[in-house]
Structures are given as C-alpha cells and as structure tokens.
Amino acid sequence: MPASKKISIAFSTKNEAGSLFRSLAALALRDLSLTKIESRPLKGKAWEYMFYVDFEGQLKDERVQNAIRHLRETADFVKVLGAY
C-alpha cells in the first residue's frame, strides 16, 4: 500500500486577534504546503469557526508530528481527520 501524501485536519480557535495566524503558522514554519482551507461556523458560538485544512505530508514525518503538536498548543480543538 502506498504511503499517504495528504493529511486532513480540523481545528477551532478562540475569536481573538491573530489566533488563526498563530494556528496556521504551525504548518507554515515547517514548510507544509496547504492544499485546502475551509471554515464553518460553530453552532451556538458567535464568531467562532471550525477550520478544515488539507496539507501535503505523511503522518510519520517528524515535521508533520511537530506541526500538529504545535497546533494543539495554539488551538482550542484539533483532530486529524485522515491521511490519504
């Protein structure tokens, strides 16, 4: 079975200045290339969103593991949806 080349994650942040920037910086600082970003409002939480991001990489890659660890430090919620 070939190794995955794309990873999908979902995360949410507080409605604070710079919070999305800090979250996406976790990926940018490790030169991970985004292929998609989408936002959906969170029910019952005005001005808060769930962000869905696809980026190139493999889960076993140290850069990816470090990026996800860093993202967990800056975001309220992080979930890896899959790798394919």
C-alpha positions as CSV (number, residue, x, y, z in Angstrom):
1,M,0.0,0.0,0.0
2,P,1.5,3.4,-1.0
3,A,2.2,6.0,1.8
4,S,-0.3,8.8,2.2
5,K,0.7,12.1,0.7
6,K,-2.1,14.3,2.0
7,I,-3.5,14.9,5.6
8,S,-6.8,16.4,6.6
9,I,-7.3,18.1,9.9
10,A,-10.0,20.1,11.7
11,F,-9.3,22.7,14.3
12,S,-11.0,25.6,16.1
13,T,-9.6,28.7,17.7
14,K,-11.0,31.4,20.0
15,N,-12.3,34.6,18.4
16,E,-9.1,36.6,19.2
17,A,-6.9,38.7,17.1
18,G,-4.2,36.6,15.5
19,S,-5.5,33.2,16.6
20,L,-5.9,31.8,13.1
21,F,-2.5,33.2,12.1
22,R,-0.8,31.5,15.0
23,S,-2.5,28.2,14.2
24,L,-1.6,28.3,10.6
25,A,2.0,29.3,11.5
26,A,2.4,25.8,13.0
27,L,2.2,24.5,9.4
28,A,4.0,27.3,7.7
29,L,7.0,27.2,10.0
30,R,7.6,23.6,8.9
31,D,7.2,24.3,5.2
32,L,4.0,22.2,4.9
33,S,2.0,23.1,1.8
34,L,-1.7,23.7,2.3
35,T,-3.9,22.4,-0.5
36,K,-7.3,23.5,1.0
37,I,-8.6,25.6,3.8
38,E,-12.3,26.0,4.6
39,S,-14.2,27.4,7.6
40,R,-17.6,26.6,9.0
41,P,-19.3,28.5,11.9
42,L,-19.6,26.7,15.2
43,K,-23.2,26.2,16.4
44,G,-24.0,28.3,19.4
45,K,-20.7,30.2,19.4
46,A,-20.9,33.5,17.7
47,W,-17.9,34.4,15.6
48,E,-16.1,31.1,16.2
49,Y,-15.3,28.7,13.4
50,M,-14.1,25.2,12.7
51,F,-11.3,25.2,10.2
52,Y,-10.8,22.3,7.8
53,V,-7.3,22.1,6.3
54,D,-5.7,19.7,3.9
55,F,-1.9,19.8,3.5
56,E,0.8,17.7,1.9
57,G,2.7,15.3,4.1
58,Q,2.8,12.0,5.9
59,L,1.8,11.4,9.5
60,K,5.0,9.6,10.3
61,D,7.1,12.7,9.1
62,E,8.6,14.5,12.1
63,R,7.8,17.9,10.6
64,V,4.1,16.9,10.5
65,Q,4.1,15.5,14.0
66,N,5.8,18.7,15.3
67,A,3.3,20.9,13.4
68,I,0.3,19.0,14.9
69,R,1.8,19.2,18.4
70,H,2.4,22.9,17.9
71,L,-1.2,23.4,16.6
72,R,-2.5,21.7,19.7
73,E,-0.8,24.3,21.8
74,T,-2.4,27.2,19.9
75,A,-5.9,25.9,19.0
76,D,-8.8,25.0,21.2
77,F,-9.5,21.8,19.4
78,V,-7.5,19.7,16.9
79,K,-8.5,16.5,15.2
80,V,-6.6,14.6,12.5
81,L,-9.4,13.5,10.1
82,G,-7.3,11.3,7.9
83,A,-4.3,10.7,5.7
84,Y,-4.6,9.5,2.1
